[in-house]
Amino acid sequence: KKPIGIYMNAGALWVVLWITVDRYAWQASSPLFAGVASVATLLLLLCLASALRTRLRRLRHPIQPSNGEPAA
């Protein structure tokens, strides 16, 4: 099973991070929008960390089938 949630979170984080940098640093400066984008960036970072933690936990402790056979 592929960790699609990790890829989606990382992609969204990348986009929102660059929007934040753009609003703070370059010609399209907008402090209010930059603040909102900063909060969104932080939330996406937390989502990515959670997805990574869940993925690592599943890799370390695979779920065993109820019939007693090892997980494939």
N, CA, C and O atoms as a CHARMM CRD file, in Angstrom:
* protein
*
  288
    1    1 LYS  N      0.84800  -1.18400   0.00000 PROA 1      0.00000
    2    1 LYS  CA     0.00000   0.00000   0.00000 PROA 1      0.00000
    3    1 LYS  C      0.88800   1.23900   0.00000 PROA 1      0.00000
    4    1 LYS  O      1.81000   1.35100   0.80900 PROA 1      0.00000
    5    2 LYS  N      0.61000   2.16100  -0.90200 PROA 2      0.00000
    6    2 LYS  CA     1.42200   3.36800  -1.02500 PROA 2      0.00000
    7    2 LYS  C      0.93700   4.45600  -0.06600 PROA 2      0.00000
    8    2 LYS  O     -0.26200   4.58600   0.17700 PROA 2      0.00000
    9    3 PRO  N      1.86900   5.22900   0.47300 PROA 3      0.00000
   10    3 PRO  CA     1.49700   6.28400   1.42500 PROA 3      0.00000
   11    3 PRO  C      1.04200   7.55900   0.71500 PROA 3      0.00000
   12    3 PRO  O      1.72600   8.58000   0.77100 PROA 3      0.00000
   13    4 ILE  N     -0.11100   7.50000   0.04800 PROA 4      0.00000
   14    4 ILE  CA    -0.59100   8.63400  -0.74000 PROA 4      0.00000
   15    4 ILE  C     -0.84900   9.86400   0.13000 PROA 4      0.00000
   16    4 ILE  O     -0.67200  10.99000  -0.33600 PROA 4      0.00000
   17    5 GLY  N     -1.26100   9.67000   1.37700 PROA 5      0.00000
   18    5 GLY  CA    -1.50400  10.79400   2.27200 PROA 5      0.00000
   19    5 GLY  C     -0.25500  11.62000   2.52100 PROA 5      0.00000
   20    5 GLY  O     -0.31900  12.84300   2.63800 PROA 5      0.00000
   21    6 ILE  N      0.87800  10.94400   2.60100 PROA 6      0.00000
   22    6 ILE  CA     2.14400  11.64900   2.80800 PROA 6      0.00000
   23    6 ILE  C      2.46400  12.49200   1.58300 PROA 6      0.00000
   24    6 ILE  O      2.87200  13.64600   1.71400 PROA 6      0.00000
   25    7 TYR  N      2.28600  11.93200   0.40600 PROA 7      0.00000
   26    7 TYR  CA     2.58000  12.67300  -0.82600 PROA 7      0.00000
   27    7 TYR  C      1.65800  13.87900  -0.97500 PROA 7      0.00000
   28    7 TYR  O      2.10800  14.96000  -1.35400 PROA 7      0.00000
   29    8 MET  N      0.38900  13.70500  -0.68400 PROA 8      0.00000
   30    8 MET  CA    -0.56100  14.81100  -0.81000 PROA 8      0.00000
   31    8 MET  C     -0.26800  15.91500   0.20500 PROA 8      0.00000
   32    8 MET  O     -0.31700  17.09900  -0.12800 PROA 8      0.00000
   33    9 ASN  N      0.03400  15.52600   1.43900 PROA 9      0.00000
   34    9 ASN  CA     0.37100  16.51700   2.45700 PROA 9      0.00000
   35    9 ASN  C      1.64300  17.27200   2.09700 PROA 9      0.00000
   36    9 ASN  O      1.70400  18.49100   2.25000 PROA 9      0.00000
   37   10 ALA  N      2.65000  16.56200   1.62300 PROA 10     0.00000
   38   10 ALA  CA     3.91000  17.20700   1.25800 PROA 10     0.00000
   39   10 ALA  C      3.70900  18.16900   0.08800 PROA 10     0.00000
   40   10 ALA  O      4.27800  19.26100   0.08300 PROA 10     0.00000
   41   11 GLY  N      2.91100  17.77700  -0.89500 PROA 11     0.00000
   42   11 GLY  CA     2.64600  18.64500  -2.03700 PROA 11     0.00000
   43   11 GLY  C      1.88100  19.89800  -1.64300 PROA 11     0.00000
   44   11 GLY  O      2.21200  20.99800  -2.08600 PROA 11     0.00000
   45   12 ALA  N      0.86700  19.73500  -0.81800 PROA 12     0.00000
   46   12 ALA  CA     0.09000  20.89300  -0.36300 PROA 12     0.00000
   47   12 ALA  C      0.94800  21.82000   0.49500 PROA 12     0.00000
   48   12 ALA  O      0.85300  23.04300   0.38800 PROA 12     0.00000
   49   13 LEU  N      1.78200  21.23100   1.34100 PROA 13     0.00000
   50   13 LEU  CA     2.68200  22.03200   2.17000 PROA 13     0.00000
   51   13 LEU  C      3.63200  22.84200   1.30600 PROA 13     0.00000
   52   13 LEU  O      3.86800  24.01800   1.58200 PROA 13     0.00000
   53   14 TRP  N      4.17700  22.23400   0.27300 PROA 14     0.00000
   54   14 TRP  CA     5.10800  22.91900  -0.63300 PROA 14     0.00000
   55   14 TRP  C      4.43500  24.14200  -1.27600 PROA 14     0.00000
   56   14 TRP  O      5.01800  25.22600  -1.31500 PROA 14     0.00000
   57   15 VAL  N      3.22100  23.96200  -1.77200 PROA 15     0.00000
   58   15 VAL  CA     2.50400  25.05100  -2.44400 PROA 15     0.00000
   59   15 VAL  C      2.19300  26.18500  -1.46300 PROA 15     0.00000
   60   15 VAL  O      2.46100  27.35000  -1.75600 PROA 15     0.00000
   61   16 VAL  N      1.63500  25.85000  -0.31300 PROA 16     0.00000
   62   16 VAL  CA     1.24300  26.88100   0.64500 PROA 16     0.00000
   63   16 VAL  C      2.47400  27.58200   1.22800 PROA 16     0.00000
   64   16 VAL  O      2.43200  28.77800   1.51600 PROA 16     0.00000
   65   17 LEU  N      3.55600  26.84200   1.39800 PROA 17     0.00000
   66   17 LEU  CA     4.78900  27.46100   1.89100 PROA 17     0.00000
   67   17 LEU  C      5.28700  28.52500   0.91600 PROA 17     0.00000
   68   17 LEU  O      5.68700  29.60900   1.34000 PROA 17     0.00000
   69   18 TRP  N      5.26900  28.23300  -0.37500 PROA 18     0.00000
   70   18 TRP  CA     5.73200  29.21500  -1.34900 PROA 18     0.00000
   71   18 TRP  C      4.77500  30.39300  -1.48100 PROA 18     0.00000
   72   18 TRP  O      5.21000  31.51300  -1.75200 PROA 18     0.00000
   73   19 ILE  N      3.49200  30.16100  -1.29600 PROA 19     0.00000
   74   19 ILE  CA     2.54300  31.27900  -1.26900 PROA 19     0.00000
   75   19 ILE  C      2.85900  32.18100  -0.07400 PROA 19     0.00000
   76   19 ILE  O      2.84300  33.40600  -0.19300 PROA 19     0.00000
   77   20 THR  N      3.14600  31.57000   1.07200 PROA 20     0.00000
   78   20 THR  CA     3.50300  32.34100   2.26100 PROA 20     0.00000
   79   20 THR  C      4.75900  33.16200   2.02900 PROA 20     0.00000
   80   20 THR  O      4.79600  34.35100   2.34300 PROA 20     0.00000
   81   21 VAL  N      5.78900  32.52900   1.47800 PROA 21     0.00000
   82   21 VAL  CA     7.04200  33.23900   1.20800 PROA 21     0.00000
   83   21 VAL  C      6.79200  34.38600   0.23200 PROA 21     0.00000
   84   21 VAL  O      7.32400  35.48100   0.41100 PROA 21     0.00000
   85   22 ASP  N      5.99200  34.13900  -0.78800 PROA 22     0.00000
   86   22 ASP  CA     5.67700  35.17600  -1.77200 PROA 22     0.00000
   87   22 ASP  C      4.99000  36.36800  -1.11600 PROA 22     0.00000
   88   22 ASP  O      5.32700  37.51600  -1.40600 PROA 22     0.00000
   89   23 ARG  N      4.04400  36.10800  -0.24700 PROA 23     0.00000
   90   23 ARG  CA     3.28700  37.19500   0.37800 PROA 23     0.00000
   91   23 ARG  C      4.11700  37.97700   1.38500 PROA 23     0.00000
   92   23 ARG  O      3.85900  39.16000   1.60600 PROA 23     0.00000
   93   24 TYR  N      5.10300  37.34300   1.99500 PROA 24     0.00000
   94   24 TYR  CA     5.96100  38.06000   2.93600 PROA 24     0.00000
   95   24 TYR  C      7.08800  38.81800   2.23200 PROA 24     0.00000
   96   24 TYR  O      7.41400  39.94000   2.61900 PROA 24     0.00000
   97   25 ALA  N      7.67400  38.22100   1.21800 PROA 25     0.00000
   98   25 ALA  CA     8.96000  38.71000   0.72500 PROA 25     0.00000
   99   25 ALA  C      8.90400  39.51300  -0.57200 PROA 25     0.00000
  100   25 ALA  O      9.65700  40.47500  -0.71900 PROA 25     0.00000
  101   26 TRP  N      8.05700  39.15600  -1.49500 PROA 26     0.00000
  102   26 TRP  CA     8.15900  39.75100  -2.81200 PROA 26     0.00000
  103   26 TRP  C      7.14800  40.85400  -3.04000 PROA 26     0.00000
  104   26 TRP  O      6.57000  41.37000  -2.08300 PROA 26     0.00000
  105   27 GLN  N      6.93000  41.21500  -4.25600 PROA 27     0.00000
  106   27 GLN  CA     6.13900  42.39500  -4.61100 PROA 27     0.00000
  107   27 GLN  C      4.67400  42.29400  -4.19700 PROA 27     0.00000
  108   27 GLN  O      4.03800  43.31700  -3.94400 PROA 27     0.00000
  109   28 ALA  N      4.14800  41.12200  -4.12600 PROA 28     0.00000
  110   28 ALA  CA     2.73800  40.94700  -3.78400 PROA 28     0.00000
  111   28 ALA  C      2.55800  40.89100  -2.26600 PROA 28     0.00000
  112   28 ALA  O      1.87300  40.00400  -1.75500 PROA 28     0.00000
  113   29 SER  N      3.16500  41.82500  -1.55000 PROA 29     0.00000
  114   29 SER  CA     3.14700  41.81200  -0.09200 PROA 29     0.00000
  115   29 SER  C      1.74100  42.09100   0.44500 PROA 29     0.00000
  116   29 SER  O      1.11900  43.09900   0.11200 PROA 29     0.00000
  117   30 SER  N      1.26300  41.17900   1.27700 PROA 30     0.00000
  118   30 SER  CA    -0.03900  41.32500   1.91400 PROA 30     0.00000
  119   30 SER  C      0.06500  40.71300   3.31300 PROA 30     0.00000
  120   30 SER  O     -0.02200  39.49200   3.44700 PROA 30     0.00000
  121   31 PRO  N      0.24700  41.52300   4.35000 PROA 31     0.00000
  122   31 PRO  CA     0.46400  40.99600   5.70100 PROA 31     0.00000
  123   31 PRO  C     -0.67800  40.11900   6.21800 PROA 31     0.00000
  124   31 PRO  O     -0.42400  39.09200   6.84800 PROA 31     0.00000
  125   32 LEU  N     -1.90800  40.50000   5.96600 PROA 32     0.00000
  126   32 LEU  CA    -3.03500  39.69700   6.44400 PROA 32     0.00000
  127   32 LEU  C     -3.05100  38.32800   5.76700 PROA 32     0.00000
  128   32 LEU  O     -3.17900  37.29900   6.43000 PROA 32     0.00000
  129   33 PHE  N     -2.92200  38.32900   4.45600 PROA 33     0.00000
  130   33 PHE  CA    -2.91100  37.06200   3.71100 PROA 33     0.00000
  131   33 PHE  C     -1.70100  36.21800   4.10400 PROA 33     0.00000
  132   33 PHE  O     -1.80000  34.99500   4.20100 PROA 33     0.00000
  133   34 ALA  N     -0.56200  36.86800   4.32900 PROA 34     0.00000
  134   34 ALA  CA     0.64200  36.14500   4.74000 PROA 34     0.00000
  135   34 ALA  C      0.44000  35.49100   6.10200 PROA 34     0.00000
  136   34 ALA  O      0.91300  34.37700   6.32500 PROA 34     0.00000
  137   35 GLY  N     -0.24400  36.15500   7.00000 PROA 35     0.00000
  138   35 GLY  CA    -0.52600  35.56900   8.31200 PROA 35     0.00000
  139   35 GLY  C     -1.42100  34.34900   8.20800 PROA 35     0.00000
  140   35 GLY  O     -1.17400  33.33000   8.85400 PROA 35     0.00000
  141   36 VAL  N     -2.45900  34.45400   7.39400 PROA 36     0.00000
  142   36 VAL  CA    -3.36500  33.31100   7.18800 PROA 36     0.00000
  143   36 VAL  C     -2.61100  32.16000   6.52900 PROA 36     0.00000
  144   36 VAL  O     -2.78800  31.00300   6.91200 PROA 36     0.00000
  145   37 ALA  N     -1.77600  32.46700   5.54400 PROA 37     0.00000
  146   37 ALA  CA    -0.99300  31.42800   4.87300 PROA 37     0.00000
  147   37 ALA  C      0.00300  30.79300   5.83700 PROA 37     0.00000
  148   37 ALA  O      0.29000  29.60100   5.72700 PROA 37     0.00000
  149   38 SER  N      0.52600  31.56200   6.76900 PROA 38     0.00000
  150   38 SER  CA     1.44800  31.00800   7.76700 PROA 38     0.00000
  151   38 SER  C      0.74400  29.99300   8.66300 PROA 38     0.00000
  152   38 SER  O      1.30000  28.94100   8.97600 PROA 38     0.00000
  153   39 VAL  N     -0.46200  30.31100   9.06600 PROA 39     0.00000
  154   39 VAL  CA    -1.24300  29.37600   9.88700 PROA 39     0.00000
  155   39 VAL  C     -1.54100  28.11200   9.08000 PROA 39     0.00000
  156   39 VAL  O     -1.43900  27.00300   9.60500 PROA 39     0.00000
  157   40 ALA  N     -1.90900  28.27400   7.80900 PROA 40     0.00000
  158   40 ALA  CA    -2.18200  27.11400   6.95500 PROA 40     0.00000
  159   40 ALA  C     -0.92800  26.26100   6.78500 PROA 40     0.00000
  160   40 ALA  O     -1.00800  25.03300   6.77900 PROA 40     0.00000
  161   41 THR  N      0.22300  26.90400   6.64700 PROA 41     0.00000
  162   41 THR  CA     1.48200  26.17300   6.51700 PROA 41     0.00000
  163   41 THR  C      1.76000  25.36500   7.77400 PROA 41     0.00000
  164   41 THR  O      2.16200  24.20400   7.69200 PROA 41     0.00000
  165   42 LEU  N      1.54800  25.96800   8.92800 PROA 42     0.00000
  166   42 LEU  CA     1.76700  25.26400  10.18900 PROA 42     0.00000
  167   42 LEU  C      0.83300  24.06100  10.32300 PROA 42     0.00000
  168   42 LEU  O      1.26200  22.98300  10.73400 PROA 42     0.00000
  169   43 LEU  N     -0.44000  24.24400   9.97600 PROA 43     0.00000
  170   43 LEU  CA    -1.39000  23.13300  10.05600 PROA 43     0.00000
  171   43 LEU  C     -1.02800  22.00100   9.09700 PROA 43     0.00000
  172   43 LEU  O     -1.14700  20.82700   9.44400 PROA 43     0.00000
  173   44 LEU  N     -0.58800  22.35500   7.89500 PROA 44     0.00000
  174   44 LEU  CA    -0.17800  21.31700   6.94000 PROA 44     0.00000
  175   44 LEU  C      1.08200  20.58800   7.41400 PROA 44     0.00000
  176   44 LEU  O      1.23000  19.38600   7.19100 PROA 44     0.00000
  177   45 LEU  N      1.97300  21.30900   8.06000 PROA 45     0.00000
  178   45 LEU  CA     3.16500  20.67700   8.61300 PROA 45     0.00000
  179   45 LEU  C      2.78600  19.67100   9.70400 PROA 45     0.00000
  180   45 LEU  O      3.36000  18.58500   9.77700 PROA 45     0.00000
  181   46 LEU  N      1.82800  20.03100  10.54000 PROA 46     0.00000
  182   46 LEU  CA     1.35000  19.10500  11.56600 PROA 46     0.00000
  183   46 LEU  C      0.67900  17.87400  10.94500 PROA 46     0.00000
  184   46 LEU  O      0.85600  16.75400  11.42400 PROA 46     0.00000
  185   47 CYS  N     -0.08900  18.09500   9.87600 PROA 47     0.00000
  186   47 CYS  CA    -0.73300  16.96700   9.17400 PROA 47     0.00000
  187   47 CYS  C      0.30700  16.03700   8.56700 PROA 47     0.00000
  188   47 CYS  O      0.16400  14.81600   8.63200 PROA 47     0.00000
  189   48 LEU  N      1.35500  16.60900   7.97600 PROA 48     0.00000
  190   48 LEU  CA     2.41800  15.79400   7.38900 PROA 48     0.00000
  191   48 LEU  C      3.14200  15.00300   8.46300 PROA 48     0.00000
  192   48 LEU  O      3.42900  13.82100   8.27200 PROA 48     0.00000
  193   49 ALA  N      3.44100  15.63400   9.58700 PROA 49     0.00000
  194   49 ALA  CA     4.11300  14.93200  10.68800 PROA 49     0.00000
  195   49 ALA  C      3.24300  13.78800  11.20200 PROA 49     0.00000
  196   49 ALA  O      3.75100  12.70700  11.50100 PROA 49     0.00000
  197   50 SER  N      1.94400  14.01900  11.30400 PROA 50     0.00000
  198   50 SER  CA     1.02700  12.97100  11.75400 PROA 50     0.00000
  199   50 SER  C      0.97000  11.81500  10.75900 PROA 50     0.00000
  200   50 SER  O      0.97400  10.65200  11.16200 PROA 50     0.00000
  201   51 ALA  N      0.91800  12.12500   9.46300 PROA 51     0.00000
  202   51 ALA  CA     0.88900  11.07900   8.43800 PROA 51     0.00000
  203   51 ALA  C      2.17700  10.26100   8.44800 PROA 51     0.00000
  204   51 ALA  O      2.14500   9.04000   8.29900 PROA 51     0.00000
  205   52 LEU  N      3.30700  10.93700   8.62400 PROA 52     0.00000
  206   52 LEU  CA     4.58500  10.22500   8.69600 PROA 52     0.00000
  207   52 LEU  C      4.65500   9.33500   9.92600 PROA 52     0.00000
  208   52 LEU  O      5.11800   8.19700   9.84900 PROA 52     0.00000
  209   53 ARG  N      4.19500   9.85300  11.06300 PROA 53     0.00000
  210   53 ARG  CA     4.20800   9.05800  12.29400 PROA 53     0.00000
  211   53 ARG  C      3.33300   7.81900  12.14900 PROA 53     0.00000
  212   53 ARG  O      3.72500   6.73000  12.56600 PROA 53     0.00000
  213   54 THR  N      2.14300   7.98000  11.55700 PROA 54     0.00000
  214   54 THR  CA     1.24400   6.84600  11.35200 PROA 54     0.00000
  215   54 THR  C      1.86700   5.81900  10.41500 PROA 54     0.00000
  216   54 THR  O      1.78200   4.61600  10.66100 PROA 54     0.00000
  217   55 ARG  N      2.49800   6.29500   9.33300 PROA 55     0.00000
  218   55 ARG  CA     3.12700   5.38400   8.37600 PROA 55     0.00000
  219   55 ARG  C      4.26600   4.60000   9.02900 PROA 55     0.00000
  220   55 ARG  O      4.38100   3.39000   8.83400 PROA 55     0.00000
  221   56 LEU  N      5.10500   5.28600   9.80000 PROA 56     0.00000
  222   56 LEU  CA     6.21400   4.61000  10.47700 PROA 56     0.00000
  223   56 LEU  C      5.71100   3.60400  11.50400 PROA 56     0.00000
  224   56 LEU  O      6.28800   2.52600  11.65500 PROA 56     0.00000
  225   57 ARG  N      4.65000   3.94800  12.20200 PROA 57     0.00000
  226   57 ARG  CA     4.07900   3.02700  13.18900 PROA 57     0.00000
  227   57 ARG  C      3.55100   1.76700  12.49900 PROA 57     0.00000
  228   57 ARG  O      3.71100   0.66200  13.01600 PROA 57     0.00000
  229   58 ARG  N      2.92100   1.93500  11.32700 PROA 58     0.00000
  230   58 ARG  CA     2.40500   0.77000  10.60000 PROA 58     0.00000
  231   58 ARG  C      3.53300  -0.08500  10.03600 PROA 58     0.00000
  232   58 ARG  O      3.40100  -1.30600   9.95600 PROA 58     0.00000
  233   59 LEU  N      4.63300   0.53700   9.64500 PROA 59     0.00000
  234   59 LEU  CA     5.76900  -0.23500   9.15000 PROA 59     0.00000
  235   59 LEU  C      6.43700  -1.03000  10.26200 PROA 59     0.00000
  236   59 LEU  O      6.90100  -2.14900  10.04100 PROA 59     0.00000
  237   60 ARG  N      6.48300  -0.45500  11.45100 PROA 60     0.00000
  238   60 ARG  CA     7.10100  -1.14300  12.59300 PROA 60     0.00000
  239   60 ARG  C      6.22900  -2.25000  13.14400 PROA 60     0.00000
  240   60 ARG  O      6.73200  -3.29900  13.54700 PROA 60     0.00000
  241   61 HSD  N      4.91700  -2.02500  13.16700 PROA 61     0.00000
  242   61 HSD  CA     3.98300  -2.98200  13.76300 PROA 61     0.00000
  243   61 HSD  C      2.85500  -3.26900  12.78100 PROA 61     0.00000
  244   61 HSD  O      1.76500  -2.71000  12.90700 PROA 61     0.00000
  245   62 PRO  N      3.11200  -4.14400  11.79700 PROA 62     0.00000
  246   62 PRO  CA     2.05100  -4.44200  10.82000 PROA 62     0.00000
  247   62 PRO  C      0.84900  -5.09100  11.49500 PROA 62     0.00000
  248   62 PRO  O      0.99700  -5.84400  12.45800 PROA 62     0.00000
  249   63 ILE  N     -0.32500  -4.79800  10.98700 PROA 63     0.00000
  250   63 ILE  CA    -1.55800  -5.35400  11.52000 PROA 63     0.00000
  251   63 ILE  C     -1.64100  -6.83500  11.12300 PROA 63     0.00000
  252   63 ILE  O     -1.51500  -7.18500   9.95000 PROA 63     0.00000
  253   64 GLN  N     -1.85200  -7.68000  12.11300 PROA 64     0.00000
  254   64 GLN  CA    -1.96300  -9.11100  11.87200 PROA 64     0.00000
  255   64 GLN  C     -3.39800  -9.46200  11.49100 PROA 64     0.00000
  256   64 GLN  O     -4.34100  -8.95500  12.09800 PROA 64     0.00000
  257   65 PRO  N     -3.56700 -10.32000  10.49500 PROA 65     0.00000
  258   65 PRO  CA    -4.92900 -10.77900  10.15100 PROA 65     0.00000
  259   65 PRO  C     -5.53800 -11.55100  11.31200 PROA 65     0.00000
  260   65 PRO  O     -4.81900 -12.10000  12.14600 PROA 65     0.00000
  261   66 SER  N     -6.85400 -11.59100  11.36400 PROA 66     0.00000
  262   66 SER  CA    -7.53700 -12.25200  12.47300 PROA 66     0.00000
  263   66 SER  C     -7.41000 -13.76800  12.42800 PROA 66     0.00000
  264   66 SER  O     -7.68200 -14.42500  13.43300 PROA 66     0.00000
  265   67 ASN  N     -7.00400 -14.34900  11.29800 PROA 67     0.00000
  266   67 ASN  CA    -6.88600 -15.80000  11.19100 PROA 67     0.00000
  267   67 ASN  C     -5.54200 -16.31500  11.69300 PROA 67     0.00000
  268   67 ASN  O     -5.29700 -17.51900  11.62300 PROA 67     0.00000
  269   68 GLY  N     -4.66900 -15.45800  12.19400 PROA 68     0.00000
  270   68 GLY  CA    -3.40300 -15.87100  12.77900 PROA 68     0.00000
  271   68 GLY  C     -2.24900 -15.95500  11.81000 PROA 68     0.00000
  272   68 GLY  O     -1.11600 -16.19100  12.23000 PROA 68     0.00000
  273   69 GLU  N     -2.50300 -15.76600  10.50500 PROA 69     0.00000
  274   69 GLU  CA    -1.41300 -15.80500   9.52000 PROA 69     0.00000
  275   69 GLU  C     -0.64800 -14.49400   9.54100 PROA 69     0.00000
  276   69 GLU  O     -1.22900 -13.45800   9.86400 PROA 69     0.00000
  277   70 PRO  N      0.65100 -14.50400   9.20200 PROA 70     0.00000
  278   70 PRO  CA     1.40700 -13.25700   9.16900 PROA 70     0.00000
  279   70 PRO  C      0.90600 -12.32800   8.07300 PROA 70     0.00000
  280   70 PRO  O      0.37500 -12.77200   7.05400 PROA 70     0.00000
  281   71 ALA  N      1.08400 -11.03300   8.30100 PROA 71     0.00000
  282   71 ALA  CA     0.65600 -10.04000   7.31500 PROA 71     0.00000
  283   71 ALA  C      1.53600 -10.13300   6.08200 PROA 71     0.00000
  284   71 ALA  O      2.73600 -10.38100   6.19400 PROA 71     0.00000
  285   72 ALA  N      0.94700  -9.93400   4.89700 PROA 72     0.00000
  286   72 ALA  CA     1.69700 -10.02300   3.63900 PROA 72     0.00000
  287   72 ALA  C      2.44100  -8.75800   3.34600 PROA 72     0.00000
  288   72 ALA  O      3.12200  -8.66600   2.32500 PROA 72     0.00000
